[in-house]
Amino acid sequence: MNWEISDENYRDSKDSILHNYMLLTTEVSEVAEEFRGIFNKTYKLVNDEGMHENEAFKIAKDLHKEDIGKELSDCIAYLLKFANYLDIDLEDSFYKKMDEIKARVNKDHS
């Protein structure tokens, strides 16, 4: 389905990287759509059925949980594809980044 990242030559690699990046951003927007669905459902339950917003929010999250999981999984698949293509150890990169973040000074609290 033209999802592979080519390693044939620069142009094919560039085209396939950009294609996969476009697909990743599409999946990220689908996550956003699911969150919008949660907020819209919460609003509807509160305003149409008089439900308390915390209860409505919990119900809405439960209704969208499976679909958000699928969309997040799609995002992870593309991110892993990029990491594999570039031979990046994501676990190592993750922990290095978390250490970097822990050492940062939070500008909002300083």
C-alpha positions in Angstrom: 0.0 0.0 0.0 3.0 2.3 -0.5 3.7 2.5 3.3 7.3 1.3 3.1 10.1 3.8 3.5 12.4 3.4 0.5 16.1 3.1 0.9 16.8 2.9 -2.9 18.0 6.5 -3.4 17.5 10.0 -2.1 14.4 10.9 -4.1 12.5 7.7 -3.3 13.5 7.9 0.3 12.5 11.5 0.6 9.2 10.8 -1.1 8.4 7.8 1.1 9.4 9.6 4.3 7.2 12.6 3.4 4.3 10.2 2.5 4.6 8.4 5.8 4.9 11.7 7.7 1.7 12.9 6.0 0.0 9.6 7.1 1.3 10.1 10.7 -0.2 13.6 10.8 -3.5 12.3 9.5 -3.5 9.8 12.4 -2.7 12.5 14.9 -5.7 14.5 13.6 -7.9 11.4 14.0 -6.8 11.3 17.7 -7.9 15.0 18.0 -11.3 14.1 16.4 -11.8 11.4 19.0 -11.1 13.9 21.8 -13.5 16.4 20.2 -16.1 13.5 20.2 -15.5 13.1 23.9 -16.0 16.8 24.6 -19.1 17.0 22.4 -20.6 13.9 24.0 -19.9 15.3 27.5 -21.5 18.6 26.5 -24.6 16.8 25.2 -25.0 14.6 28.3 -24.7 17.7 30.5 -27.0 19.9 28.5 -29.6 17.5 27.2 -29.8 15.0 30.1 -28.8 17.2 33.0 -25.9 15.0 34.0 -23.1 16.2 36.1 -20.1 17.0 33.9 -17.7 14.7 35.7 -20.0 11.8 35.2 -20.8 12.8 31.6 -17.0 13.1 30.9 -16.4 9.6 32.3 -19.1 8.1 30.2 -17.9 9.9 27.1 -14.3 8.8 27.6 -15.5 5.2 28.0 -17.4 5.4 24.8 -14.4 6.6 22.8 -11.7 4.7 24.6 -11.4 1.8 22.1 -11.3 4.1 19.1 -8.7 6.4 20.6 -6.6 3.4 21.4 -6.8 2.4 17.7 -5.8 5.8 16.5 -2.9 6.1 19.1 -1.8 2.6 17.9 -1.7 3.9 14.3 0.5 6.9 15.5 2.8 4.5 17.3 3.2 2.3 14.2 4.3 5.3 12.1 6.7 6.5 14.8 8.2 3.1 15.1 8.6 2.9 11.3 10.6 6.1 11.4 12.7 4.9 14.3 13.4 1.6 12.6 14.3 3.3 9.3 16.8 5.5 11.1 18.0 2.7 13.4 17.0 4.6 16.5 16.7 2.8 19.9 13.5 4.4 21.0 13.7 3.1 24.5 17.1 4.6 25.0 16.0 7.8 23.3 12.9 8.0 25.6 14.9 7.6 28.8 17.5 10.2 27.7 14.8 12.6 26.8 13.0 12.1 30.2 16.3 12.7 32.0 16.7 15.9 30.0 13.2 17.1 30.9 13.7 16.3 34.6 16.8 18.5 34.6 15.0 21.5 33.0 13.9 24.5 34.9 10.2 25.1 34.5 10.0 28.6 33.3 6.4 28.8 34.4 7.4 28.2 38.0 10.6 30.0 38.3 
